[in-house]
Amino acid sequence: MRRKDRARSRKSASLSLRDGKRRAKVIGTHVKDPLDAIFKPRSIAVLGVSNAMHRFGGRRFRSLIEGGFDGSLYPIHPTTREVLGHKTYPSLRDVPGPVDLAVIMLRADLVDAIVDECIALNIPGVLVLTGGFGEAGEEGRARERALVEKLQAAGSRLVGPNCAGLFSGMAHVNVLGWRTVPEGSIGLITQSGNMARTFAVKARLHATGFSKIISIGNAADP
């Protein structure tokens, strides 16, 4: 076997082992694979929700509700008792059941502690919409690397940070903040949330749609 082929074989084996370890560590939830927590969650906790629909957290929580998600939905807010008719919980630790996907829309300096809670609670999917990480200089890159290392060690997957959200037609999950996303057979991966929205507008014009849309932002978790 040539040297390049041996190196490629070792890399493939390493990736398979890493993915296997991730799957083995996902416990205490409904999911069998970490990616199920992202595209087929049965329960979602949302941190950074708001009753103000012009705010970032208000739009995305509304799109999640209006998208028809029929699993357990846990809005997290330390003081507000209800958001858009849904009972809120002061923290992730107060949620009464397992969480498959945590959606984080809090300030960058609060994200690290929330990710620690996600790990402690065996939450396999973490979606961080917040900016202020790898795109914001060396300090942000260091925080981003630390988040990824912790989540990988726990067997969880990260989408983002600094992303626009995701859409999964099969699970009726819409965390993009747009009130309507056309459903269809196209899967879209994009760094830019604005580009994703442009594609969605064009899809409506051409009477087609998406099975999944994922805005990867900084794409910190390879």
Secondary structure, 3 states (H helix, E strand, C coil): CCHHHHHHHHHHHHHHHHHHHHHHHCCCCCCCCHHHHHHCCCEEEEECCCCCCCCHHHHHHHHHHHCCCCCEEEEECCCCCEECCEECECCHHHCCCCCCEEEECCCHHHHHHHHHHHHHCCCCEEEECCCCCHHHCHHHHHHHHHHHHHHHHHCCEEECCCCCEEEECCCCEECCCCCCCCEEEEEEEECCHHHHHHHHHHHHHCCCCEEEEEECCCCCCC
